[in-house]
């Protein structure tokens, strides 16, 4: 609505009956002009010379109708200088309205002038919008009598328009020459242009009143006259230009910096106000968030800060919403809202993939909402003063990025925009882009394709004391050396690069001493080069998003490891993402080996039969002449001399040189292969278990046969009592075994531990 100060003065003058445009007037049609002449003289017939007069005959003239009218801007604007058939030429400045909003009204004051002499002259009013720069339906233009301005302020308010009835014609009196001081032939009226509700920004609409007076269809010449139509070359346009809103949606202006993952140089950005560990990088008209992972499976969130500006001349209520993505070929093109549902109570949109986009104020509360007149739907809004701006936040809630070990999330890219409620559409006036790069990773045994699975248990078999061949350690063969090599994949299925710390608990193997011995280990790359250590732990190079990096865990088993399987748990931790992935079930299996294949100085070395010393079970026999048993030392295997009556002492030592326990172990001596018992008398025998590590109560059992004074005798199976001269004087067989499971019998369940030995001492007298 436009307030015209000139109109107020004109209305006041009209109300006061002012003859602001008064002239000599005109003679109304139907007026009879009568004329009679008079001659005055002194009557000559009078004796007193009295004056006398004589009237002529009366002549009458009937004034015929002359229909004519004109519509002008007002009494101060003549058609000759302002108003023609153009919608833009010669329009007075105060008949031009700028920055009109869709649905608003432009009110202008016009006057209808009776330029003829027809009294009660009826002129029909119609809108002419032919030359409107933007098509304007004539239904958008209405006319009202001056009386509609009930408060006489020279304009029509929306309330006055609503209360009044539009007019389609006016009756204008004749400006009678009989009242020269009055100008009755002018009637004032209003033209109202209602800007279409769907008017686009910068649309220009023009309309002019155009009059048409019907013919007088009377029965006499006085009331019979021709119709008069106002020429299209004599129009008085009013013009209204639709407001062009300007909305600027941008990232916030920040003075802080952040360092993104794998970066070393700080860049422009800030941290998520609700998740300080999430850096958000600001670049041009986009923001990128790098959230670390968390230890739960609930939805993840990122909160972005945004600023919306209004560099226009009108206060604007700006609707905010997620919109269609930006088209790179037309980045400035308006975008429509794009969402599945909206919860006005929380100002939260739900997108088609279930992601939620919530609009918050700077305190974290949901933004207020309002109906956008363009589509009648409710949106979060901010009200921004002219040339002002307002800050708000967008909280994005999306599915947890790493709920399982095989999660492979995609990046989330959102376009959010602002639409002015001062325009007629629901498309964005400006947008900004928000991007979330979620984290995810896998760690497990290597596969041929991208990805891995930590579930399968991989077993590597090693042979203690067997050094690997020279060359790339990753080619170490299974079973034949002392290294276990586990090819592993670190798969970065997240959307930003990261480095990973590789750890494993102290790896220790049960040893032949009954304790454990730590193993050495390292991580190498595919070339065999050892990875860099940081703080004592191995750290990978940067692994780009959606790629994998192959590493190899190399475990060197200690020489004294006994056979068995040891689980090697491994852990990879994202140094930025903080994701922890485990491969808990890789296994090193220690193979069975002879720990002392050749040891000439050892007590079980048999110089007469060196090849027997390469067996995992070594047996050696030592001897001494006299009261002292063999040490034993290597010299105790040398030949001796004896005479009848001398005491010979034998020590038979059987040792388990395997790195594993041996079952069904029996050490025996017999007359069948020796003549010792032919030429000697048995005095006694005892056996001793040595280094039975881990066995609480190893118990020696004896089994023997022989003769006593020529009679055959035996132990009748394994017994715990050692045989003596009382039991027999000649040995046929003598066996010893060790019970290790606390039962009372020698069975396959009885074992000789790794590196354990049994010493059997036998005493005889040379016959």
Long-range contacts (C-beta under 8 A, 24 or more apart in sequence): 1-104, 1-105, 1-106, 1-107, 1-155, 1-156, 1-157, 1-158, 2-94, 2-97, 2-106, 2-107, 2-108, 2-155, 3-153, 3-154, 3-155, 4-94, 4-108, 4-109, 4-154, 4-155, 5-154, 6-74, 6-76, 6-94, 6-109, 6-154, 7-74, 7-109, 7-154, 7-155, 8-152, 8-153, 8-154, 9-154, 10-74, 10-75, 10-109, 10-154, 10-188, 11-109, 11-146, 11-149, 11-152, 11-154, 11-188, 12-152, 14-146, 14-186, 14-188, 15-152, 17-182, 19-181, 19-182, 19-183, 20-75, 20-183, 21-75, 21-183, 21-186, 22-180, 22-181, 22-182, 22-183, 23-175, 23-180, 23-183, 24-177, 24-180, 25-175, 25-176, 25-177, 25-178, 25-179, 25-180, 25-182, 25-183, 25-185, 26-66, 26-116, 26-117, 26-174, 26-175, 26-176, 26-177, 26-185, 27-63, 27-117, 27-176, 27-177, 28-63, 28-117, 28-118, 28-119, 28-174, 28-176, 29-63, 29-64, 29-65, 29-66, 29-116, 29-117, 29-118, 29-119, 29-174, 29-222, 29-223, 29-225, 30-62, 30-63, 30-65, 30-119, 30-222, 30-223, 31-62, 31-63, 32-60, 32-61, 32-62, 32-63, 33-60, 33-61, 33-62, 33-63, 34-58, 34-59, 34-60, 34-61, 35-59, 35-60, 35-61, 62-221, 62-222, 63-117, 64-221, 64-222, 65-116, 65-117, 65-118, 65-216, 65-221, 65-222, 65-223, 65-224, 65-225, 66-116, 66-117, 66-118, 66-225, 67-116, 67-118, 67-121, 67-213, 67-215, 67-216, 67-225, 67-226, 67-227, 67-228, 68-114, 68-115, 68-116, 68-228, 69-112, 69-113, 69-114, 69-115, 69-116, 69-121, 69-123, 69-172, 69-211, 69-213, 69-228, 69-230, 70-112, 70-113, 70-115, 70-230, 70-234, 71-110, 71-111, 71-112, 71-113, 71-209, 71-210, 71-211, 71-230, 71-236, 72-110, 72-111, 72-113, 72-236, 73-108, 73-109, 73-110, 73-111, 73-236, 74-109, 74-110, 74-111, 75-111, 75-186, 79-234, 79-236, 82-236, 83-208, 83-234, 83-235, 83-236, 83-237, 84-233, 84-234, 84-235, 85-131, 85-232, 85-233, 85-234, 85-235, 86-131, 86-237, 87-131, 87-132, 87-133, 87-206, 87-208, 87-237, 87-239, 88-133, 88-204, 88-206, 88-237, 88-239, 91-206, 91-237, 91-238, 91-239, 95-236, 95-237, 95-238, 95-239, 96-238, 96-239, 96-240, 96-241, 97-238, 97-239, 97-240, 97-241, 98-241, 98-243, 99-241, 99-243, 99-313, 99-314, 100-195, 100-240, 100-241, 100-242, 100-243, 101-195, 101-242, 101-243, 101-314, 101-422, 102-195, 102-196, 102-197, 102-198, 102-199, 102-242, 102-373, 102-422, 102-423, 102-424, 103-194, 103-195, 103-196, 103-197, 103-373, 104-194, 104-195, 105-156, 105-158, 105-161, 105-192, 105-193, 105-194, 105-195, 106-192, 106-193, 106-195, 106-238, 106-240, 107-155, 107-156, 107-161, 107-190, 107-191, 107-192, 108-190, 108-191, 108-193, 108-238, 109-154, 109-188, 109-189, 109-190, 110-188, 110-189, 110-190, 110-191, 110-209, 110-236, 111-186, 111-187, 111-188, 111-189, 112-170, 112-172, 112-186, 112-187, 112-188, 112-189, 112-211, 113-172, 113-185, 113-186, 114-172, 114-173, 114-174, 114-175, 114-185, 114-186, 115-185, 116-174, 116-228, 117-174, 118-174, 118-216, 118-225, 119-173, 119-174, 120-171, 120-173, 121-171, 121-172, 121-173, 121-174, 121-213, 122-169, 122-170, 122-171, 122-213, 122-214, 123-169, 123-170, 123-171, 123-172, 123-211, 123-212, 123-213, 124-168, 124-169, 124-211, 124-212, 124-213, 124-214, 125-167, 125-168, 125-169, 125-170, 125-189, 125-209, 125-210, 125-211, 126-168, 126-209, 126-210, 126-211, 126-212, 127-191, 127-207, 127-208, 127-209, 127-210, 128-207, 128-208, 128-209, 128-210, 128-232, 128-235, 129-205, 129-206, 129-207, 129-208, 130-232, 131-206, 131-237, 132-204, 132-205, 132-206, 132-207, 133-203, 133-204, 133-205, 133-206, 134-199, 134-203, 134-204, 134-205, 136-193, 136-196, 136-205, 136-206, 136-207, 137-196, 138-207, 140-193, 140-194, 140-195, 140-196, 140-205, 140-207, 141-191, 141-192, 141-193, 141-194, 141-207, 142-166, 142-191, 142-192, 142-194, 143-167, 143-168, 143-189, 143-190, 143-191, 143-192, 143-209, 144-189, 144-190, 144-192, 145-170, 145-189, 145-190, 146-187, 146-188, 146-189, 146-190, 148-190, 149-190, 156-190, 156-192, 161-192, 191-238, 193-238, 193-240, 195-240, 195-242, 196-424, 197-373, 197-424, 198-424, 198-425, 199-242, 199-424, 200-242, 200-423, 200-424, 200-425, 201-242, 201-243, 201-244, 201-245, 201-423, 202-241, 202-242, 202-244, 203-241, 203-242, 204-239, 204-240, 204-241, 204-242, 205-239, 205-240, 205-241, 205-242, 206-237, 206-238, 206-239, 206-240, 207-237, 207-238, 208-235, 208-236, 208-237, 208-238, 209-236, 210-235, 243-312, 243-314, 243-422, 243-423, 244-312, 245-310, 245-312, 245-314, 245-316, 245-420, 245-422, 245-423, 245-429, 246-310, 246-311, 246-312, 246-420, 246-429, 247-308, 247-309, 247-310, 247-316, 247-318, 247-418, 247-419, 247-420, 247-428, 247-429, 247-430, 248-308, 248-309, 248-310, 248-311, 248-389, 248-430, 249-306, 249-307, 249-308, 249-416, 249-417, 249-418, 249-428, 249-429, 249-430, 249-431, 249-432, 250-285, 250-306, 250-307, 250-308, 250-309, 250-430, 250-432, 251-282, 251-285, 251-286, 251-287, 251-304, 251-305, 251-306, 251-307, 251-432, 252-282, 252-305, 252-306, 252-307, 252-391, 253-307, 254-282, 260-288, 260-290, 260-496, 261-290, 261-496, 261-497, 261-498, 261-576, 261-577, 262-496, 262-497, 262-498, 262-499, 262-542, 262-576, 270-305, 272-302, 272-303, 272-304, 273-303, 273-305, 273-393, 274-301, 274-303, 274-364, 274-395, 275-301, 275-302, 275-303, 278-302, 280-304, 285-431, 285-432, 285-433, 286-432, 286-433, 286-434, 286-435, 287-432, 287-433, 287-434, 287-435, 288-435, 288-436, 288-437, 289-434, 289-435, 289-436, 289-437, 290-437, 290-439, 290-496, 290-576, 291-401, 291-436, 291-437, 291-438, 291-439, 292-439, 292-574, 292-576, 292-577, 292-578, 292-579, 293-401, 293-402, 293-438, 293-439, 293-440, 293-574, 293-577, 293-578, 293-579, 294-400, 294-578, 295-580, 296-400, 297-400, 297-403, 298-400, 299-397, 299-398, 299-399, 299-400, 300-397, 300-398, 300-399, 300-400, 300-401, 300-438, 301-395, 301-396, 301-397, 301-398, 302-395, 302-396, 302-436, 303-360, 303-393, 303-394, 303-395, 303-396, 304-393, 304-394, 304-395, 304-396, 304-434, 305-391, 305-392, 305-393, 306-391, 306-392, 306-393, 306-394, 306-416, 306-432, 307-389, 307-390, 307-391, 307-392, 308-382, 308-384, 308-389, 308-390, 308-392, 308-418, 309-384, 309-388, 309-389, 310-384, 310-385, 310-386, 310-387, 310-388, 310-389, 311-387, 312-386, 312-387, 312-422, 313-386, 313-387, 314-386, 314-422, 315-383, 315-384, 315-385, 315-386, 316-383, 316-384, 316-420, 316-421, 316-422, 317-370, 317-381, 317-382, 317-383, 317-420, 317-421, 317-422, 318-381, 318-382, 318-383, 318-384, 318-418, 318-419, 318-420, 318-421, 318-429, 319-370, 319-372, 319-379, 319-380, 319-381, 319-418, 319-419, 319-420, 319-421, 319-426, 320-359, 320-367, 320-379, 320-380, 320-381, 320-382, 320-392, 320-416, 320-417, 320-418, 320-419, 321-349, 321-379, 321-380, 321-416, 321-417, 321-419, 322-349, 322-351, 322-357, 322-414, 322-415, 322-416, 322-417, 323-415, 323-416, 323-417, 323-428, 323-431, 324-415, 325-413, 325-415, 326-415, 326-431, 326-433, 334-425, 334-427, 334-428, 334-429, 335-415, 335-417, 335-427, 335-428, 335-431, 336-426, 336-427, 336-428, 337-379, 337-426, 342-377, 342-378, 342-379, 344-369, 344-378, 347-380, 354-399, 355-396, 355-397, 355-398, 355-399, 355-412, 355-414, 356-396, 356-397, 356-398, 357-394, 357-395, 357-396, 357-397, 357-414, 357-416, 358-394, 358-395, 358-396, 358-397, 359-392, 359-393, 359-394, 360-392, 360-393, 360-394, 360-395, 361-392, 361-393, 362-391, 362-392, 362-393, 364-393, 367-392, 370-421, 372-419, 372-421, 372-426, 373-421, 373-424, 374-419, 374-421, 374-423, 374-424, 374-425, 374-426, 375-426, 377-426, 379-419, 381-421, 382-418, 394-434, 396-434, 396-436, 398-436, 398-438, 401-438, 401-439, 401-440, 401-494, 402-438, 402-439, 402-440, 402-441, 402-579, 405-442, 405-444, 405-453, 405-454, 405-581, 406-442, 406-451, 406-453, 407-440, 407-493, 408-440, 408-493, 409-438, 409-440, 409-493, 409-494, 409-495, 410-495, 411-435, 411-436, 411-437, 411-438, 411-495, 412-436, 412-438, 437-494, 437-495, 437-496, 437-545, 438-494, 438-495, 439-494, 439-495, 439-496, 439-498, 439-574, 439-576, 439-577, 439-578, 439-579, 440-492, 440-493, 440-494, 440-577, 440-579, 441-490, 441-491, 441-492, 441-493, 441-494, 441-498, 441-500, 441-572, 441-574, 441-577, 441-579, 441-581, 442-489, 442-490, 442-491, 442-493, 442-581, 443-488, 443-489, 443-490, 443-491, 443-500, 443-570, 443-571, 443-572, 443-581, 443-582, 443-583, 444-488, 444-489, 444-581, 444-583, 445-486, 445-487, 445-488, 445-489, 445-583, 445-586, 446-487, 446-488, 446-489, 446-550, 447-489, 450-491, 450-546, 450-547, 450-548, 451-489, 451-491, 451-493, 451-548, 452-488, 452-489, 452-491, 452-548, 454-581, 454-582, 454-583, 454-584, 454-585, 455-585, 456-585, 457-585, 457-586, 457-587, 458-486, 458-585, 458-586, 458-587, 459-565, 459-586, 459-587, 459-588, 459-589, 460-484, 460-485, 460-486, 460-555, 460-586, 460-587, 460-588, 460-589, 461-588, 461-589, 461-590, 461-591, 462-555, 462-557, 462-561, 462-588, 462-589, 462-590, 462-591, 463-591, 463-593, 464-557, 464-558, 464-559, 464-560, 464-561, 464-590, 464-591, 464-593, 464-595, 464-659, 465-559, 465-593, 465-595, 466-593, 471-528, 472-527, 472-528, 473-524, 473-528, 473-552, 473-554, 474-524, 474-526, 474-528, 474-552, 474-554, 476-554, 479-591, 482-556, 482-557, 482-559, 483-554, 483-555, 483-556, 483-557, 484-553, 484-554, 484-555, 484-557, 484-568, 484-588, 485-552, 485-553, 485-554, 485-555, 486-552, 486-553, 486-555, 486-568, 486-570, 486-586, 487-550, 487-551, 487-552, 488-550, 488-551, 488-552, 488-553, 488-570, 488-583, 489-548, 489-549, 489-550, 490-540, 490-543, 490-548, 490-549, 490-550, 490-551, 490-572, 491-547, 491-548, 492-543, 492-544, 492-545, 492-546, 492-547, 492-548, 492-549, 493-545, 493-546, 494-545, 494-574, 494-577, 494-579, 495-545, 495-546, 496-545, 496-576, 496-577, 497-542, 497-543, 497-544, 497-545, 498-542, 498-543, 498-574, 498-575, 498-576, 498-577, 499-539, 499-540, 499-541, 499-542, 499-543, 499-574, 499-575, 499-576, 500-539, 500-540, 500-543, 500-549, 500-572, 500-573, 500-574, 500-575, 501-534, 501-537, 501-538, 501-539, 501-572, 501-573, 501-575, 502-531, 502-537, 502-538, 502-539, 502-540, 502-551, 502-553, 502-570, 502-571, 502-572, 503-537, 503-538, 503-570, 503-571, 503-573, 504-553, 504-568, 504-569, 504-570, 504-571, 505-569, 507-555, 507-566, 507-568, 507-588, 508-566, 509-557, 509-558, 509-561, 509-562, 509-564, 509-566, 509-588, 509-590, 510-561, 510-562, 510-564, 510-566, 511-558, 511-560, 511-561, 511-562, 512-560, 512-562, 512-595, 512-659, 512-693, 512-753, 512-754, 512-755, 513-560, 513-693, 514-693, 514-694, 514-753, 517-558, 517-560, 517-561, 518-558, 519-555, 519-556, 519-557, 519-558, 519-561, 519-588, 520-555, 520-556, 521-553, 521-554, 521-555, 521-556, 522-553, 522-554, 523-551, 523-552, 523-553, 523-554, 524-551, 524-552, 524-554, 525-550, 525-551, 525-552, 526-550, 526-552, 528-552, 539-575, 553-586, 555-588, 557-588, 557-590, 559-595, 560-595, 560-659, 561-590, 561-659, 562-590, 562-659, 562-660, 562-754, 563-590, 563-591, 563-592, 563-658, 563-659, 563-660, 563-754, 564-589, 564-590, 564-660, 565-589, 565-590, 566-590, 590-659, 592-616, 592-658, 592-659, 592-660, 593-658, 593-659, 594-657, 594-658, 595-657, 595-658, 595-659, 595-754, 595-755, 596-657, 597-657, 600-634, 601-634, 603-632, 603-633, 603-634, 603-653, 603-655, 604-653, 604-654, 604-655, 604-657, 604-757, 605-634, 606-637, 607-634, 607-637, 608-637, 615-657, 616-656, 616-657, 616-658, 616-662, 617-654, 617-655, 617-656, 617-657, 617-658, 617-662, 617-665, 618-654, 618-655, 618-657, 619-652, 619-653, 619-654, 619-655, 619-667, 620-652, 620-653, 621-650, 621-651, 621-652, 621-653, 622-650, 622-651, 622-652, 622-653, 623-648, 623-649, 623-650, 623-651, 624-648, 624-649, 624-651, 625-649, 629-761, 642-766, 643-766, 644-766, 644-767, 645-765, 645-766, 646-765, 646-766, 647-683, 647-763, 647-764, 647-765, 647-766, 648-676, 648-680, 648-763, 648-764, 648-765, 648-766, 649-761, 649-762, 649-763, 650-676, 650-761, 650-762, 650-763, 650-764, 651-759, 651-760, 651-761, 652-759, 652-760, 652-761, 652-762, 653-757, 653-758, 653-759, 653-760, 654-757, 654-758, 654-760, 655-755, 655-756, 655-757, 656-752, 656-753, 656-754, 656-755, 656-756, 656-757, 657-755, 658-754, 659-754, 659-755, 660-754, 661-751, 661-752, 661-753, 661-754, 662-751, 662-752, 663-748, 663-749, 663-750, 663-751, 663-752, 664-748, 664-750, 665-737, 665-738, 665-750, 665-751, 665-752, 665-758, 666-735, 666-736, 666-737, 666-746, 667-735, 667-736, 667-737, 667-758, 667-760, 668-733, 668-734, 668-735, 668-736, 669-731, 669-733, 669-734, 669-760, 669-762, 670-731, 670-732, 670-733, 670-734, 671-730, 671-731, 671-732, 671-733, 672-732, 672-733, 676-764, 677-706, 677-730, 677-731, 677-732, 677-764, 679-766, 679-767, 680-764, 680-765, 680-766, 680-767, 681-725, 681-729, 681-730, 681-764, 681-765, 681-767, 682-706, 682-723, 682-725, 682-728, 682-729, 682-730, 682-731, 682-762, 682-763, 682-764, 683-724, 683-725, 683-763, 683-764, 683-765, 684-722, 684-723, 684-724, 684-725, 684-762, 684-763, 685-722, 685-723, 685-734, 685-736, 685-760, 685-761, 685-762, 685-763, 686-722, 686-760, 686-761, 687-722, 687-736, 687-738, 687-758, 687-759, 687-760, 687-761, 688-758, 688-759, 688-761, 689-738, 689-756, 689-757, 689-758, 690-756, 690-757, 690-758, 690-759, 691-753, 691-755, 691-756, 691-757, 692-738, 692-740, 692-752, 692-753, 692-756, 693-753, 693-755, 693-756, 694-753, 695-740, 695-753, 696-742, 697-742, 698-738, 698-739, 698-740, 699-738, 699-739, 699-740, 700-736, 700-737, 700-738, 700-739, 700-758, 701-736, 701-737, 701-738, 701-739, 701-746, 702-734, 702-735, 702-736, 703-733, 703-734, 703-735, 703-736, 703-737, 704-728, 704-731, 704-732, 704-733, 704-734, 704-735, 705-731, 705-732, 705-733, 706-730, 706-731, 706-732, 706-733, 706-734, 707-732, 718-745, 718-746, 731-762, 734-760, 734-762, 736-760
